Amino acid sequence: MAILINKDSRIVIQGITGREATMITRHTLDYGTPVLAGVTPGKKGQDVHGVPVYNTVREAVEAHQVNTSLIVVPPAFALDAVWEAIDNGIKLIVVTTENVPQLDTLKLLHLARQNGVRIIGPNTVGMINPADRIKLGSIGGDHPERSFVPGHVGVISRSGGMTAETSWMVKRAGFGVSTSIGIGGDALIGTSIKDLLELFEQDPDTHAVVTFSEPGTRFEEEAADFVRNGGFSKPFLSYIAGRFTEQMPEGTVFGHAGAMISGGAGRPSGKGQKLREAGVHVLDRYDDMIDALQSILAAKAVK
């Protein structure tokens, strides 16, 4: 098993005829993930690597009963794309688009919440389930198996690149991943660390979770409260990058839009303290992850 995506995922790619989406489609198909349809207004009748293109999501739903959407459109069109997907019954939407206007992000997240829809992103590399060879987004590039092998460790990362790197560290430790997810680097996203911990807790094939975190936001503090209150009971390892940022001028943005310290909020030291107090294994160095995974999980024979 895994969370969110599996062999029952019926995928449509919105914006499929764009350059990036065309490349993602090729890599996704090569990995073995079935992409049933694509949508680009005015391009009906075309195909992208054999995937039929429709003018609307409604046409794709009627023809293929799609239930999962990958959105790869310019920032100005992200809100409309999410709106169209929700309006046609799509319940899982992965928004890869970055630089979505914040007001549009607020609107699309509110719309999703009203309709019981799960949003991953915006500004996400996507997610992958290696056991079923299902991936959504650019995650893993053209050779996902280099970093992502099947196993029982869930991976959550704010950074797209570090989603692959952390999954590779899990592989180096002798384990594999159940589901690996880049939640997105923006301050406003649809699914937080705490939200995913709740799903991983319910997944019998996930025996532990590793997170890669950054400065900014309160995602880690919320996760710590969730663990402290008994919401997550499995081994939980966390590395928080960017401790040097606490010596920099307040309000400086480091890479991702959400990686910003303001006042006492978002400091890596504070995040680490709260997680430790909740019983989470907080790593001082990223390289410590291999030894920590082996010492914590080897006794349980998690492979």
ZIBEL-V139831 format. One record per residue. N is the residue number from 1. RES is the residue in one small letter. PSI is psi as a letter, one per 30 degrees, with the letter a starting at -180 (* if undefined). Layout:
# ZIBEL-V139831
N;RES;PSI
N;RES;PSI
This chain:
# ZIBEL-V139831
1;m;l
2;a;a
3;i;k
4;l;e
5;i;k
6;n;a
7;k;f
8;d;f
9;s;k
10;r;j
11;i;k
12;v;k
13;i;j
14;q;k
15;g;g
16;i;f
17;t;f
18;g;l
19;r;e
20;e;e
21;a;e
22;t;e
23;m;e
24;i;e
25;t;e
26;r;e
27;h;e
28;t;e
29;l;e
30;d;e
31;y;f
32;g;g
33;t;k
34;p;k
35;v;j
36;l;f
37;a;l
38;g;l
39;v;k
40;t;j
41;p;k
42;g;f
43;k;g
44;k;k
45;g;f
46;q;l
47;d;l
48;v;j
49;h;h
50;g;f
51;v;k
52;p;k
53;v;k
54;y;l
55;n;f
56;t;l
57;v;e
58;r;e
59;e;e
60;a;e
61;v;e
62;e;e
63;a;e
64;h;g
65;q;h
66;v;k
67;n;g
68;t;k
69;s;k
70;l;k
71;i;j
72;v;i
73;v;l
74;p;l
75;p;e
76;a;f
77;f;g
78;a;e
79;l;e
80;d;e
81;a;e
82;v;e
83;w;e
84;e;e
85;a;e
86;i;e
87;d;f
88;n;g
89;g;g
90;i;k
91;k;f
92;l;k
93;i;k
94;v;j
95;v;j
96;t;f
97;t;k
98;e;l
99;n;h
100;v;k
101;p;k
102;q;e
103;l;e
104;d;e
105;t;e
106;l;e
107;k;e
108;l;e
109;l;e
110;h;e
111;l;e
112;a;e
113;r;e
114;q;e
115;n;g
116;g;h
117;v;k
118;r;k
119;i;k
120;i;k
121;g;a
122;p;l
123;n;h
124;t;k
125;v;f
126;g;a
127;m;l
128;i;k
129;n;j
130;p;e
131;a;e
132;d;f
133;r;h
134;i;k
135;k;k
136;l;k
137;g;a
138;s;g
139;i;k
140;g;f
141;g;b
142;d;f
143;h;i
144;p;e
145;e;f
146;r;e
147;s;f
148;f;j
149;v;l
150;p;k
151;g;a
152;h;g
153;v;k
154;g;k
155;v;k
156;i;k
157;s;k
158;r;e
159;s;k
160;g;e
161;g;e
162;m;f
163;t;e
164;a;e
165;e;e
166;t;e
167;s;e
168;w;e
169;m;e
170;v;e
171;k;e
172;r;e
173;a;f
174;g;g
175;f;a
176;g;l
177;v;k
178;s;e
179;t;k
180;s;k
181;i;k
182;g;j
183;i;f
184;g;k
185;g;g
186;d;l
187;a;f
188;l;j
189;i;l
190;g;f
191;t;k
192;s;l
193;i;e
194;k;e
195;d;e
196;l;e
197;l;e
198;e;e
199;l;e
200;f;e
201;e;e
202;q;f
203;d;j
204;p;f
205;d;f
206;t;j
207;h;f
208;a;l
209;v;k
210;v;k
211;t;k
212;f;j
213;s;l
214;e;l
215;p;l
216;g;l
217;t;l
218;r;g
219;f;e
220;e;e
221;e;e
222;e;e
223;a;e
224;a;e
225;d;e
226;f;e
227;v;e
228;r;e
229;n;g
230;g;g
231;g;f
232;f;k
233;s;f
234;k;l
235;p;k
236;f;j
237;l;k
238;s;k
239;y;k
240;i;j
241;a;l
242;g;g
243;r;f
244;f;f
245;t;f
246;e;f
247;q;f
248;m;l
249;p;k
250;e;k
251;g;f
252;t;k
253;v;k
254;f;j
255;g;c
256;h;l
257;a;e
258;g;f
259;a;i
260;m;k
261;i;k
262;s;j
263;g;b
264;g;f
265;a;k
266;g;g
267;r;k
268;p;e
269;s;e
270;g;e
271;k;e
272;g;e
273;q;e
274;k;e
275;l;e
276;r;e
277;e;f
278;a;f
279;g;g
280;v;k
281;h;j
282;v;k
283;l;k
284;d;e
285;r;k
286;y;e
287;d;f
288;d;f
289;m;e
290;i;e
291;d;e
292;a;e
293;l;e
294;q;e
295;s;e
296;i;e
297;l;f
298;a;e
299;a;f
300;k;g
301;a;h
302;v;j
303;k;*
